[in-house]
Amino acid sequence: MSERAAPFYCPYCGEEDLEPLEEHGAWFCNDCLRSFQLKFLGVRAAQQTKESR
């Protein structure tokens, strides 16, 4: 497993010209000049619906 998962595109402009910043999970978009941070919150089991019981 890699230490950091890379985003495929900028969540603001949709472009793919991203570079990692020094902060963990932080990225900079060279197209819209915005920086953002990604954080993994966890995995949750799928909820059952009445139809699948």
mmCIF entry with sequence, helices, sheets and N, C-alpha, C, O atoms, coordinates in Angstrom:
data_MODEL
# 
_entry.id   MODEL 
# 
_entity.id                         1 
_entity.type                       polymer 
_entity.pdbx_number_of_molecules   1 
# 
_entity_poly.entity_id                      1 
_entity_poly.type                           'polypeptide(L)' 
_entity_poly.nstd_linkage                   no 
_entity_poly.nstd_monomer                   no 
_entity_poly.pdbx_seq_one_letter_code       MSERAAPFYCPYCGEEDLEPLEEHGAWFCNDCLRSFQLKFLGVRAAQQTKESR 
_entity_poly.pdbx_seq_one_letter_code_can   MSERAAPFYCPYCGEEDLEPLEEHGAWFCNDCLRSFQLKFLGVRAAQQTKESR 
_entity_poly.pdbx_strand_id                 A 
# 
loop_
_entity_poly_seq.entity_id 
_entity_poly_seq.num 
_entity_poly_seq.mon_id 
_entity_poly_seq.hetero 
1 1  MET n 
1 2  SER n 
1 3  GLU n 
1 4  ARG n 
1 5  ALA n 
1 6  ALA n 
1 7  PRO n 
1 8  PHE n 
1 9  TYR n 
1 10 CYS n 
1 11 PRO n 
1 12 TYR n 
1 13 CYS n 
1 14 GLY n 
1 15 GLU n 
1 16 GLU n 
1 17 ASP n 
1 18 LEU n 
1 19 GLU n 
1 20 PRO n 
1 21 LEU n 
1 22 GLU n 
1 23 GLU n 
1 24 HIS n 
1 25 GLY n 
1 26 ALA n 
1 27 TRP n 
1 28 PHE n 
1 29 CYS n 
1 30 ASN n 
1 31 ASP n 
1 32 CYS n 
1 33 LEU n 
1 34 ARG n 
1 35 SER n 
1 36 PHE n 
1 37 GLN n 
1 38 LEU n 
1 39 LYS n 
1 40 PHE n 
1 41 LEU n 
1 42 GLY n 
1 43 VAL n 
1 44 ARG n 
1 45 ALA n 
1 46 ALA n 
1 47 GLN n 
1 48 GLN n 
1 49 THR n 
1 50 LYS n 
1 51 GLU n 
1 52 SER n 
1 53 ARG n 
# 
_struct_asym.id          A 
_struct_asym.entity_id   1 
# 
_struct_conf.conf_type_id            HELX_P 
_struct_conf.id                      HELX_P1 
_struct_conf.pdbx_PDB_helix_id       AA1 
_struct_conf.beg_label_comp_id       LYS 
_struct_conf.beg_label_asym_id       A 
_struct_conf.beg_label_seq_id        50 
_struct_conf.pdbx_beg_PDB_ins_code   ? 
_struct_conf.end_label_comp_id       SER 
_struct_conf.end_label_asym_id       A 
_struct_conf.end_label_seq_id        52 
_struct_conf.pdbx_end_PDB_ins_code   ? 
_struct_conf.beg_auth_comp_id        LYS 
_struct_conf.beg_auth_asym_id        A 
_struct_conf.beg_auth_seq_id         50 
_struct_conf.end_auth_comp_id        SER 
_struct_conf.end_auth_asym_id        A 
_struct_conf.end_auth_seq_id         52 
_struct_conf.pdbx_PDB_helix_class    5 
_struct_conf.details                 ? 
_struct_conf.pdbx_PDB_helix_length   3 
# 
_struct_conf_type.id          HELX_P 
_struct_conf_type.criteria    ? 
_struct_conf_type.reference   ? 
# 
_struct_sheet.id               AA1 
_struct_sheet.type             ? 
_struct_sheet.number_strands   3 
_struct_sheet.details          ? 
# 
loop_
_struct_sheet_order.sheet_id 
_struct_sheet_order.range_id_1 
_struct_sheet_order.range_id_2 
_struct_sheet_order.offset 
_struct_sheet_order.sense 
AA1 1 2 ? anti-parallel 
AA1 2 3 ? anti-parallel 
# 
loop_
_struct_sheet_range.sheet_id 
_struct_sheet_range.id 
_struct_sheet_range.beg_label_comp_id 
_struct_sheet_range.beg_label_asym_id 
_struct_sheet_range.beg_label_seq_id 
_struct_sheet_range.pdbx_beg_PDB_ins_code 
_struct_sheet_range.end_label_comp_id 
_struct_sheet_range.end_label_asym_id 
_struct_sheet_range.end_label_seq_id 
_struct_sheet_range.pdbx_end_PDB_ins_code 
_struct_sheet_range.beg_auth_comp_id 
_struct_sheet_range.beg_auth_asym_id 
_struct_sheet_range.beg_auth_seq_id 
_struct_sheet_range.end_auth_comp_id 
_struct_sheet_range.end_auth_asym_id 
_struct_sheet_range.end_auth_seq_id 
AA1 1 LEU A 18 ? PRO A 20 ? LEU A 18 PRO A 20 
AA1 2 ALA A 26 ? CYS A 29 ? ALA A 26 CYS A 29 
AA1 3 SER A 35 ? GLN A 37 ? SER A 35 GLN A 37 
# 
loop_
_atom_site.group_PDB 
_atom_site.id 
_atom_site.type_symbol 
_atom_site.label_atom_id 
_atom_site.label_alt_id 
_atom_site.label_comp_id 
_atom_site.label_asym_id 
_atom_site.label_entity_id 
_atom_site.label_seq_id 
_atom_site.pdbx_PDB_ins_code 
_atom_site.Cartn_x 
_atom_site.Cartn_y 
_atom_site.Cartn_z 
_atom_site.occupancy 
_atom_site.B_iso_or_equiv 
_atom_site.pdbx_formal_charge 
_atom_site.auth_seq_id 
_atom_site.auth_comp_id 
_atom_site.auth_asym_id 
_atom_site.auth_atom_id 
_atom_site.pdbx_PDB_model_num 
ATOM 1   N N  . MET A 1 1  ? 0.840   -1.169  0.000   1.00 0.00 ? 1  MET A N  1 
ATOM 2   C CA . MET A 1 1  ? 0.000   0.000   0.000   1.00 0.00 ? 1  MET A CA 1 
ATOM 3   C C  . MET A 1 1  ? 0.888   1.236   0.000   1.00 0.00 ? 1  MET A C  1 
ATOM 4   O O  . MET A 1 1  ? 1.900   1.283   0.700   1.00 0.00 ? 1  MET A O  1 
ATOM 5   N N  . SER A 1 2  ? 0.509   2.226   -0.781  1.00 0.00 ? 2  SER A N  1 
ATOM 6   C CA . SER A 1 2  ? 1.318   3.438   -0.846  1.00 0.00 ? 2  SER A CA 1 
ATOM 7   C C  . SER A 1 2  ? 1.050   4.325   0.370   1.00 0.00 ? 2  SER A C  1 
ATOM 8   O O  . SER A 1 2  ? 0.006   4.233   1.017   1.00 0.00 ? 2  SER A O  1 
ATOM 9   N N  . GLU A 1 3  ? 2.016   5.176   0.654   1.00 0.00 ? 3  GLU A N  1 
ATOM 10  C CA . GLU A 1 3  ? 1.889   6.079   1.795   1.00 0.00 ? 3  GLU A CA 1 
ATOM 11  C C  . GLU A 1 3  ? 0.807   7.122   1.547   1.00 0.00 ? 3  GLU A C  1 
ATOM 12  O O  . GLU A 1 3  ? 0.125   7.539   2.483   1.00 0.00 ? 3  GLU A O  1 
ATOM 13  N N  . ARG A 1 4  ? 0.644   7.544   0.304   1.00 0.00 ? 4  ARG A N  1 
ATOM 14  C CA . ARG A 1 4  ? -0.329  8.583   -0.009  1.00 0.00 ? 4  ARG A CA 1 
ATOM 15  C C  . ARG A 1 4  ? -1.026  8.226   -1.315  1.00 0.00 ? 4  ARG A C  1 
ATOM 16  O O  . ARG A 1 4  ? -0.384  7.830   -2.288  1.00 0.00 ? 4  ARG A O  1 
ATOM 17  N N  . ALA A 1 5  ? -2.321  8.369   -1.323  1.00 0.00 ? 5  ALA A N  1 
ATOM 18  C CA . ALA A 1 5  ? -3.087  8.148   -2.544  1.00 0.00 ? 5  ALA A CA 1 
ATOM 19  C C  . ALA A 1 5  ? -3.214  9.477   -3.274  1.00 0.00 ? 5  ALA A C  1 
ATOM 20  O O  . ALA A 1 5  ? -3.555  10.491  -2.666  1.00 0.00 ? 5  ALA A O  1 
ATOM 21  N N  . ALA A 1 6  ? -2.951  9.476   -4.534  1.00 0.00 ? 6  ALA A N  1 
ATOM 22  C CA . ALA A 1 6  ? -2.978  10.712  -5.313  1.00 0.00 ? 6  ALA A CA 1 
ATOM 23  C C  . ALA A 1 6  ? -4.368  10.938  -5.903  1.00 0.00 ? 6  ALA A C  1 
ATOM 24  O O  . ALA A 1 6  ? -4.977  10.004  -6.426  1.00 0.00 ? 6  ALA A O  1 
ATOM 25  N N  . PRO A 1 7  ? -4.875  12.170  -5.824  1.00 0.00 ? 7  PRO A N  1 
ATOM 26  C CA . PRO A 1 7  ? -6.144  12.470  -6.495  1.00 0.00 ? 7  PRO A CA 1 
ATOM 27  C C  . PRO A 1 7  ? -5.936  12.494  -8.009  1.00 0.00 ? 7  PRO A C  1 
ATOM 28  O O  . PRO A 1 7  ? -4.841  12.801  -8.482  1.00 0.00 ? 7  PRO A O  1 
ATOM 29  N N  . PHE A 1 8  ? -6.963  12.179  -8.755  1.00 0.00 ? 8  PHE A N  1 
ATOM 30  C CA . PHE A 1 8  ? -6.875  12.165  -10.211 1.00 0.00 ? 8  PHE A CA 1 
ATOM 31  C C  . PHE A 1 8  ? -7.102  13.548  -10.807 1.00 0.00 ? 8  PHE A C  1 
ATOM 32  O O  . PHE A 1 8  ? -6.604  13.842  -11.893 1.00 0.00 ? 8  PHE A O  1 
ATOM 33  N N  . TYR A 1 9  ? -7.854  14.407  -10.103 1.00 0.00 ? 9  TYR A N  1 
ATOM 34  C CA . TYR A 1 9  ? -8.152  15.737  -10.629 1.00 0.00 ? 9  TYR A CA 1 
ATOM 35  C C  . TYR A 1 9  ? -8.455  16.695  -9.482  1.00 0.00 ? 9  TYR A C  1 
ATOM 36  O O  . TYR A 1 9  ? -8.732  16.269  -8.361  1.00 0.00 ? 9  TYR A O  1 
ATOM 37  N N  . CYS A 1 10 ? -8.401  17.972  -9.771  1.00 0.00 ? 10 CYS A N  1 
ATOM 38  C CA . CYS A 1 10 ? -8.673  19.018  -8.794  1.00 0.00 ? 10 CYS A CA 1 
ATOM 39  C C  . CYS A 1 10 ? -10.182 19.062  -8.514  1.00 0.00 ? 10 CYS A C  1 
ATOM 40  O O  . CYS A 1 10 ? -10.972 19.080  -9.458  1.00 0.00 ? 10 CYS A O  1 
ATOM 41  N N  . PRO A 1 11 ? -10.593 19.081  -7.257  1.00 0.00 ? 11 PRO A N  1 
ATOM 42  C CA . PRO A 1 11 ? -12.031 19.129  -6.959  1.00 0.00 ? 11 PRO A CA 1 
ATOM 43  C C  . PRO A 1 11 ? -12.668 20.481  -7.297  1.00 0.00 ? 11 PRO A C  1 
ATOM 44  O O  . PRO A 1 11 ? -13.894 20.587  -7.315  1.00 0.00 ? 11 PRO A O  1 
ATOM 45  N N  . TYR A 1 12 ? -11.872 21.503  -7.564  1.00 0.00 ? 12 TYR A N  1 
ATOM 46  C CA . TYR A 1 12 ? -12.402 22.831  -7.882  1.00 0.00 ? 12 TYR A CA 1 
ATOM 47  C C  . TYR A 1 12 ? -12.552 23.064  -9.374  1.00 0.00 ? 12 TYR A C  1 
ATOM 48  O O  . TYR A 1 12 ? -13.605 23.512  -9.828  1.00 0.00 ? 12 TYR A O  1 
ATOM 49  N N  . CYS A 1 13 ? -11.501 22.764  -10.150 1.00 0.00 ? 13 CYS A N  1 
ATOM 50  C CA . CYS A 1 13 ? -11.553 23.072  -11.580 1.00 0.00 ? 13 CYS A CA 1 
ATOM 51  C C  . CYS A 1 13 ? -11.576 21.830  -12.476 1.00 0.00 ? 13 CYS A C  1 
ATOM 52  O O  . CYS A 1 13 ? -11.880 21.933  -13.664 1.00 0.00 ? 13 CYS A O  1 
ATOM 53  N N  . GLY A 1 14 ? -11.259 20.666  -11.921 1.00 0.00 ? 14 GLY A N  1 
ATOM 54  C CA . GLY A 1 14 ? -11.293 19.433  -12.704 1.00 0.00 ? 14 GLY A CA 1 
ATOM 55  C C  . GLY A 1 14 ? -10.033 19.135  -13.486 1.00 0.00 ? 14 GLY A C  1 
ATOM 56  O O  . GLY A 1 14 ? -9.966  18.108  -14.162 1.00 0.00 ? 14 GLY A O  1 
ATOM 57  N N  . GLU A 1 15 ? -9.037  19.992  -13.420 1.00 0.00 ? 15 GLU A N  1 
ATOM 58  C CA . GLU A 1 15 ? -7.795  19.750  -14.157 1.00 0.00 ? 15 GLU A CA 1 
ATOM 59  C C  . GLU A 1 15 ? -6.927  18.720  -13.423 1.00 0.00 ? 15 GLU A C  1 
ATOM 60  O O  . GLU A 1 15 ? -7.164  18.407  -12.257 1.00 0.00 ? 15 GLU A O  1 
ATOM 61  N N  . GLU A 1 16 ? -5.930  18.208  -14.123 1.00 0.00 ? 16 GLU A N  1 
ATOM 62  C CA . GLU A 1 16 ? -5.104  17.126  -13.591 1.00 0.00 ? 16 GLU A CA 1 
ATOM 63  C C  . GLU A 1 16 ? -3.678  17.530  -13.255 1.00 0.00 ? 16 GLU A C  1 
ATOM 64  O O  . GLU A 1 16 ? -2.872  16.669  -12.901 1.00 0.00 ? 16 GLU A O  1 
ATOM 65  N N  . ASP A 1 17 ? -3.342  18.801  -13.354 1.00 0.00 ? 17 ASP A N  1 
ATOM 66  C CA . ASP A 1 17 ? -1.978  19.275  -13.103 1.00 0.00 ? 17 ASP A CA 1 
ATOM 67  C C  . ASP A 1 17 ? -1.787  19.560  -11.609 1.00 0.00 ? 17 ASP A C  1 
ATOM 68  O O  . ASP A 1 17 ? -1.793  20.716  -11.186 1.00 0.00 ? 17 ASP A O  1 
ATOM 69  N N  . LEU A 1 18 ? -1.617  18.501  -10.821 1.00 0.00 ? 18 LEU A N  1 
ATOM 70  C CA . LEU A 1 18 ? -1.522  18.610  -9.371  1.00 0.00 ? 18 LEU A CA 1 
ATOM 71  C C  . LEU A 1 18 ? -0.121  18.248  -8.895  1.00 0.00 ? 18 LEU A C  1 
ATOM 72  O O  . LEU A 1 18 ? 0.576   17.456  -9.529  1.00 0.00 ? 18 LEU A O  1 
ATOM 73  N N  . GLU A 1 19 ? 0.280   18.834  -7.780  1.00 0.00 ? 19 GLU A N  1 
ATOM 74  C CA . GLU A 1 19 ? 1.544   18.448  -7.148  1.00 0.00 ? 19 GLU A CA 1 
ATOM 75  C C  . GLU A 1 19 ? 1.331   18.390  -5.638  1.00 0.00 ? 19 GLU A C  1 
ATOM 76  O O  . GLU A 1 19 ? 0.581   19.189  -5.077  1.00 0.00 ? 19 GLU A O  1 
ATOM 77  N N  . PRO A 1 20 ? 1.996   17.442  -4.987  1.00 0.00 ? 20 PRO A N  1 
ATOM 78  C CA . PRO A 1 20 ? 1.830   17.313  -3.535  1.00 0.00 ? 20 PRO A CA 1 
ATOM 79  C C  . PRO A 1 20 ? 2.511   18.458  -2.785  1.00 0.00 ? 20 PRO A C  1 
ATOM 80  O O  . PRO A 1 20 ? 3.540   18.978  -3.217  1.00 0.00 ? 20 PRO A O  1 
ATOM 81  N N  . LEU A 1 21 ? 1.918   18.837  -1.658  1.00 0.00 ? 21 LEU A N  1 
ATOM 82  C CA . LEU A 1 21 ? 2.523   19.821  -0.767  1.00 0.00 ? 21 LEU A CA 1 
ATOM 83  C C  . LEU A 1 21 ? 3.149   19.087  0.414   1.00 0.00 ? 21 LEU A C  1 
ATOM 84  O O  . LEU A 1 21 ? 2.966   17.878  0.552   1.00 0.00 ? 21 LEU A O  1 
ATOM 85  N N  . GLU A 1 22 ? 3.872   19.787  1.251   1.00 0.00 ? 22 GLU A N  1 
ATOM 86  C CA . GLU A 1 22 ? 4.573   19.151  2.366   1.00 0.00 ? 22 GLU A CA 1 
ATOM 87  C C  . GLU A 1 22 ? 3.635   18.591  3.422   1.00 0.00 ? 22 GLU A C  1 
ATOM 88  O O  . GLU A 1 22 ? 3.961   17.589  4.058   1.00 0.00 ? 22 GLU A O  1 
ATOM 89  N N  . GLU A 1 23 ? 2.472   19.215  3.627   1.00 0.00 ? 23 GLU A N  1 
ATOM 90  C CA . GLU A 1 23 ? 1.513   18.709  4.606   1.00 0.00 ? 23 GLU A CA 1 
ATOM 91  C C  . GLU A 1 23 ? 0.957   17.371  4.122   1.00 0.00 ? 23 GLU A C  1 
ATOM 92  O O  . GLU A 1 23 ? 0.769   17.165  2.923   1.00 0.00 ? 23 GLU A O  1 
ATOM 93  N N  . HIS A 1 24 ? 0.700   16.477  5.054   1.00 0.00 ? 24 HIS A N  1 
ATOM 94  C CA . HIS A 1 24 ? 0.175   15.150  4.700   1.00 0.00 ? 24 HIS A CA 1 
ATOM 95  C C  . HIS A 1 24 ? -1.202  15.274  4.049   1.00 0.00 ? 24 HIS A C  1 
ATOM 96  O O  . HIS A 1 24 ? -2.128  15.825  4.644   1.00 0.00 ? 24 HIS A O  1 
ATOM 97  N N  . GLY A 1 25 ? -1.331  14.766  2.838   1.00 0.00 ? 25 GLY A N  1 
ATOM 98  C CA . GLY A 1 25 ? -2.600  14.777  2.134   1.00 0.00 ? 25 GLY A CA 1 
ATOM 99  C C  . GLY A 1 25 ? -2.935  16.086  1.446   1.00 0.00 ? 25 GLY A C  1 
ATOM 100 O O  . GLY A 1 25 ? -4.047  16.240  0.941   1.00 0.00 ? 25 GLY A O  1 
ATOM 101 N N  . ALA A 1 26 ? -1.998  17.045  1.410   1.00 0.00 ? 26 ALA A N  1 
ATOM 102 C CA . ALA A 1 26 ? -2.261  18.341  0.801   1.00 0.00 ? 26 ALA A CA 1 
ATOM 103 C C  . ALA A 1 26 ? -1.748  18.365  -0.637  1.00 0.00 ? 26 ALA A C  1 
ATOM 104 O O  . ALA A 1 26 ? -0.694  17.807  -0.942  1.00 0.00 ? 26 ALA A O  1 
ATOM 105 N N  . TRP A 1 27 ? -2.511  19.022  -1.517  1.00 0.00 ? 27 TRP A N  1 
ATOM 106 C CA . TRP A 1 27 ? -2.182  19.102  -2.936  1.00 0.00 ? 27 TRP A CA 1 
ATOM 107 C C  . TRP A 1 27 ? -2.368  20.522  -3.435  1.00 0.00 ? 27 TRP A C  1 
ATOM 108 O O  . TRP A 1 27 ? -3.162  21.285  -2.885  1.00 0.00 ? 27 TRP A O  1 
ATOM 109 N N  . PHE A 1 28 ? -1.625  20.877  -4.489  1.00 0.00 ? 28 PHE A N  1 
ATOM 110 C CA . PHE A 1 28 ? -1.712  22.184  -5.122  1.00 0.00 ? 28 PHE A CA 1 
ATOM 111 C C  . PHE A 1 28 ? -2.054  21.995  -6.590  1.00 0.00 ? 28 PHE A C  1 
ATOM 112 O O  . PHE A 1 28 ? -1.449  21.173  -7.277  1.00 0.00 ? 28 PHE A O  1 
ATOM 113 N N  . CYS A 1 29 ? -3.033  22.764  -7.068  1.00 0.00 ? 29 CYS A N  1 
ATOM 114 C CA . CYS A 1 29 ? -3.421  22.717  -8.485  1.00 0.00 ? 29 CYS A CA 1 
ATOM 115 C C  . CYS A 1 29 ? -2.727  23.863  -9.208  1.00 0.00 ? 29 CYS A C  1 
ATOM 116 O O  . CYS A 1 29 ? -2.909  25.028  -8.853  1.00 0.00 ? 29 CYS A O  1 
ATOM 117 N N  . ASN A 1 30 ? -1.937  23.536  -10.216 1.00 0.00 ? 30 ASN A N  1 
ATOM 118 C CA . ASN A 1 30 ? -1.214  24.545  -10.992 1.00 0.00 ? 30 ASN A CA 1 
ATOM 119 C C  . ASN A 1 30 ? -2.122  25.301  -11.966 1.00 0.00 ? 30 ASN A C  1 
ATOM 120 O O  . ASN A 1 30 ? -1.717  26.335  -12.497 1.00 0.00 ? 30 ASN A O  1 
ATOM 121 N N  . ASP A 1 31 ? -3.330  24.811  -12.210 1.00 0.00 ? 31 ASP A N  1 
ATOM 122 C CA . ASP A 1 31 ? -4.238  25.492  -13.139 1.00 0.00 ? 31 ASP A CA 1 
ATOM 123 C C  . ASP A 1 31 ? -5.067  26.577  -12.457 1.00 0.00 ? 31 ASP A C  1 
ATOM 124 O O  . ASP A 1 31 ? -5.116  27.709  -12.938 1.00 0.00 ? 31 ASP A O  1 
ATOM 125 N N  . CYS A 1 32 ? -5.722  26.245  -11.336 1.00 0.00 ? 32 CYS A N  1 
ATOM 126 C CA . CYS A 1 32 ? -6.562  27.246  -10.662 1.00 0.00 ? 32 CYS A CA 1 
ATOM 127 C C  . CYS A 1 32 ? -5.862  27.875  -9.461  1.00 0.00 ? 32 CYS A C  1 
ATOM 128 O O  . CYS A 1 32 ? -6.422  28.748  -8.798  1.00 0.00 ? 32 CYS A O  1 
ATOM 129 N N  . LEU A 1 33 ? -4.626  27.425  -9.180  1.00 0.00 ? 33 LEU A N  1 
ATOM 130 C CA . LEU A 1 33 ? -3.786  27.978  -8.108  1.00 0.00 ? 33 LEU A CA 1 
ATOM 131 C C  . LEU A 1 33 ? -4.393  27.805  -6.715  1.00 0.00 ? 33 LEU A C  1 
ATOM 132 O O  . LEU A 1 33 ? -4.134  28.606  -5.818  1.00 0.00 ? 33 LEU A O  1 
ATOM 133 N N  . ARG A 1 34 ? -5.199  26.761  -6.539  1.00 0.00 ? 34 ARG A N  1 
ATOM 134 C CA . ARG A 1 34 ? -5.786  26.463  -5.239  1.00 0.00 ? 34 ARG A CA 1 
ATOM 135 C C  . ARG A 1 34 ? -5.070  25.268  -4.620  1.00 0.00 ? 34 ARG A C  1 
ATOM 136 O O  . ARG A 1 34 ? -4.537  24.407  -5.320  1.00 0.00 ? 34 ARG A O  1 
ATOM 137 N N  . SER A 1 35 ? -5.072  25.240  -3.301  1.00 0.00 ? 35 SER A N  1 
ATOM 138 C CA . SER A 1 35 ? -4.552  24.067  -2.595  1.00 0.00 ? 35 SER A CA 1 
ATOM 139 C C  . SER A 1 35 ? -5.696  23.446  -1.811  1.00 0.00 ? 35 SER A C  1 
ATOM 140 O O  . SER A 1 35 ? -6.622  24.138  -1.389  1.00 0.00 ? 35 SER A O  1 
ATOM 141 N N  . PHE A 1 36 ? -5.624  22.146  -1.623  1.00 0.00 ? 36 PHE A N  1 
ATOM 142 C CA . PHE A 1 36 ? -6.661  21.422  -0.897  1.00 0.00 ? 36 PHE A CA 1 
ATOM 143 C C  . PHE A 1 36 ? -6.020  20.249  -0.182  1.00 0.00 ? 36 PHE A C  1 
ATOM 144 O O  . PHE A 1 36 ? -4.886  19.870  -0.473  1.00 0.00 ? 36 PHE A O  1 
ATOM 145 N N  . GLN A 1 37 ? -6.760  19.679  0.759   1.00 0.00 ? 37 GLN A N  1 
ATOM 146 C CA . GLN A 1 37 ? -6.245  18.561  1.545   1.00 0.00 ? 37 GLN A CA 1 
ATOM 147 C C  . GLN A 1 37 ? -7.244  17.424  1.519   1.00 0.00 ? 37 GLN A C  1 
ATOM 148 O O  . GLN A 1 37 ? -8.451  17.637  1.638   1.00 0.00 ? 37 GLN A O  1 
ATOM 149 N N  . LEU A 1 38 ? -6.735  16.219  1.365   1.00 0.00 ? 38 LEU A N  1 
ATOM 150 C CA . LEU A 1 38 ? -7.564  15.024  1.367   1.00 0.00 ? 38 LEU A CA 1 
ATOM 151 C C  . LEU A 1 38 ? -7.384  14.297  2.692   1.00 0.00 ? 38 LEU A C  1 
ATOM 152 O O  . LEU A 1 38 ? -6.287  14.268  3.252   1.00 0.00 ? 38 LEU A O  1 
ATOM 153 N N  . LYS A 1 39 ? -8.462  13.714  3.185   1.00 0.00 ? 39 LYS A N  1 
ATOM 154 C CA . LYS A 1 39 ? -8.387  12.970  4.438   1.00 0.00 ? 39 LYS A CA 1 
ATOM 155 C C  . LYS A 1 39 ? -9.254  11.731  4.318   1.00 0.00 ? 39 LYS A C  1 
ATOM 156 O O  . LYS A 1 39 ? -10.433 11.823  3.974   1.00 0.00 ? 39 LYS A O  1 
ATOM 157 N N  . PHE A 1 40 ? -8.675  10.575  4.598   1.00 0.00 ? 40 PHE A N  1 
ATOM 158 C CA . PHE A 1 40 ? -9.406  9.324   4.577   1.00 0.00 ? 40 PHE A CA 1 
ATOM 159 C C  . PHE A 1 40 ? -10.140 9.171   5.900   1.00 0.00 ? 40 PHE A C  1 
ATOM 160 O O  . PHE A 1 40 ? -9.516  9.209   6.961   1.00 0.00 ? 40 PHE A O  1 
ATOM 161 N N  . LEU A 1 41 ? -11.440 9.001   5.851   1.00 0.00 ? 41 LEU A N  1 
ATOM 162 C CA . LEU A 1 41 ? -12.242 8.913   7.066   1.00 0.00 ? 41 LEU A CA 1 
ATOM 163 C C  . LEU A 1 41 ? -12.486 7.482   7.526   1.00 0.00 ? 41 LEU A C  1 
ATOM 164 O O  . LEU A 1 41 ? -12.699 7.253   8.716   1.00 0.00 ? 41 LEU A O  1 
ATOM 165 N N  . GLY A 1 42 ? -12.461 6.527   6.626   1.00 0.00 ? 42 GLY A N  1 
ATOM 166 C CA . GLY A 1 42 ? -12.645 5.136   7.031   1.00 0.00 ? 42 GLY A CA 1 
ATOM 167 C C  . GLY A 1 42 ? -13.530 4.378   6.057   1.00 0.00 ? 42 GLY A C  1 
ATOM 168 O O  . GLY A 1 42 ? -13.983 4.918   5.048   1.00 0.00 ? 42 GLY A O  1 
ATOM 169 N N  . VAL A 1 43 ? -13.763 3.124   6.380   1.00 0.00 ? 43 VAL A N  1 
ATOM 170 C CA . VAL A 1 43 ? -14.587 2.246   5.561   1.00 0.00 ? 43 VAL A CA 1 
ATOM 171 C C  . VAL A 1 43 ? -15.788 1.829   6.393   1.00 0.00 ? 43 VAL A C  1 
ATOM 172 O O  . VAL A 1 43 ? -15.654 1.456   7.559   1.00 0.00 ? 43 VAL A O  1 
ATOM 173 N N  . ARG A 1 44 ? -16.949 1.896   5.788   1.00 0.00 ? 44 ARG A N  1 
ATOM 174 C CA . ARG A 1 44 ? -18.166 1.537   6.496   1.00 0.00 ? 44 ARG A CA 1 
ATOM 175 C C  . ARG A 1 44 ? -18.868 0.419   5.747   1.00 0.00 ? 44 ARG A C  1 
ATOM 176 O O  . ARG A 1 44 ? -18.922 0.424   4.517   1.00 0.00 ? 44 ARG A O  1 
ATOM 177 N N  . ALA A 1 45 ? -19.401 -0.529  6.482   1.00 0.00 ? 45 ALA A N  1 
ATOM 178 C CA . ALA A 1 45 ? -20.113 -1.631  5.858   1.00 0.00 ? 45 ALA A CA 1 
ATOM 179 C C  . ALA A 1 45 ? -21.395 -1.111  5.214   1.00 0.00 ? 45 ALA A C  1 
ATOM 180 O O  . ALA A 1 45 ? -22.011 -0.167  5.709   1.00 0.00 ? 45 ALA A O  1 
ATOM 181 N N  . ALA A 1 46 ? -21.784 -1.726  4.122   1.00 0.00 ? 46 ALA A N  1 
ATOM 182 C CA . ALA A 1 46 ? -23.005 -1.333  3.431   1.00 0.00 ? 46 ALA A CA 1 
ATOM 183 C C  . ALA A 1 46 ? -24.212 -1.625  4.308   1.00 0.00 ? 46 ALA A C  1 
ATOM 184 O O  . ALA A 1 46 ? -24.264 -2.656  4.980   1.00 0.00 ? 46 ALA A O  1 
ATOM 185 N N  . GLN A 1 47 ? -25.171 -0.729  4.302   1.00 0.00 ? 47 GLN A N  1 
ATOM 186 C CA . GLN A 1 47 ? -26.395 -0.937  5.078   1.00 0.00 ? 47 GLN A CA 1 
ATOM 187 C C  . GLN A 1 47 ? -27.344 -1.800  4.307   1.00 0.00 ? 47 GLN A C  1 
ATOM 188 O O  . GLN A 1 47 ? -27.433 -1.708  3.083   1.00 0.00 ? 47 GLN A O  1 
ATOM 189 N N  . GLN A 1 48 ? -28.056 -2.643  5.021   1.00 0.00 ? 48 GLN A N  1 
ATOM 190 C CA . GLN A 1 48 ? -29.042 -3.501  4.386   1.00 0.00 ? 48 GLN A CA 1 
ATOM 191 C C  . GLN A 1 48 ? -30.348 -2.744  4.220   1.00 0.00 ? 48 GLN A C  1 
ATOM 192 O O  . GLN A 1 48 ? -30.756 -1.972  5.087   1.00 0.00 ? 48 GLN A O  1 
ATOM 193 N N  . THR A 1 49 ? -30.998 -2.985  3.081   1.00 0.00 ? 49 THR A N  1 
ATOM 194 C CA . THR A 1 49 ? -32.335 -2.425  2.865   1.00 0.00 ? 49 THR A CA 1 
ATOM 195 C C  . THR A 1 49 ? -33.364 -3.492  3.197   1.00 0.00 ? 49 THR A C  1 
ATOM 196 O O  . THR A 1 49 ? -33.007 -4.660  3.352   1.00 0.00 ? 49 THR A O  1 
ATOM 197 N N  . LYS A 1 50 ? -34.596 -3.129  3.307   1.00 0.00 ? 50 LYS A N  1 
ATOM 198 C CA . LYS A 1 50 ? -35.665 -4.090  3.619   1.00 0.00 ? 50 LYS A CA 1 
ATOM 199 C C  . LYS A 1 50 ? -35.766 -5.165  2.546   1.00 0.00 ? 50 LYS A C  1 
ATOM 200 O O  . LYS A 1 50 ? -36.079 -6.319  2.840   1.00 0.00 ? 50 LYS A O  1 
ATOM 201 N N  . GLU A 1 51 ? -35.496 -4.779  1.296   1.00 0.00 ? 51 GLU A N  1 
ATOM 202 C CA . GLU A 1 51 ? -35.586 -5.735  0.185   1.00 0.00 ? 51 GLU A CA 1 
ATOM 203 C C  . GLU A 1 51 ? -34.486 -6.793  0.230   1.00 0.00 ? 51 GLU A C  1 
ATOM 204 O O  . GLU A 1 51 ? -34.702 -7.908  -0.244  1.00 0.00 ? 51 GLU A O  1 
ATOM 205 N N  . SER A 1 52 ? -33.323 -6.483  0.778   1.00 0.00 ? 52 SER A N  1 
ATOM 206 C CA . SER A 1 52 ? -32.199 -7.424  0.760   1.00 0.00 ? 52 SER A CA 1 
ATOM 207 C C  . SER A 1 52 ? -32.150 -8.319  2.001   1.00 0.00 ? 52 SER A C  1 
ATOM 208 O O  . SER A 1 52 ? -31.256 -9.159  2.102   1.00 0.00 ? 52 SER A O  1 
ATOM 209 N N  . ARG A 1 53 ? -33.056 -8.170  2.921   1.00 0.00 ? 53 ARG A N  1 
ATOM 210 C CA . ARG A 1 53 ? -33.060 -8.999  4.145   1.00 0.00 ? 53 ARG A CA 1 
ATOM 211 C C  . ARG A 1 53 ? -33.693 -10.324 3.931   1.00 0.00 ? 53 ARG A C  1 
ATOM 212 O O  . ARG A 1 53 ? -33.772 -11.128 4.860   1.00 0.00 ? 53 ARG A O  1 
# 
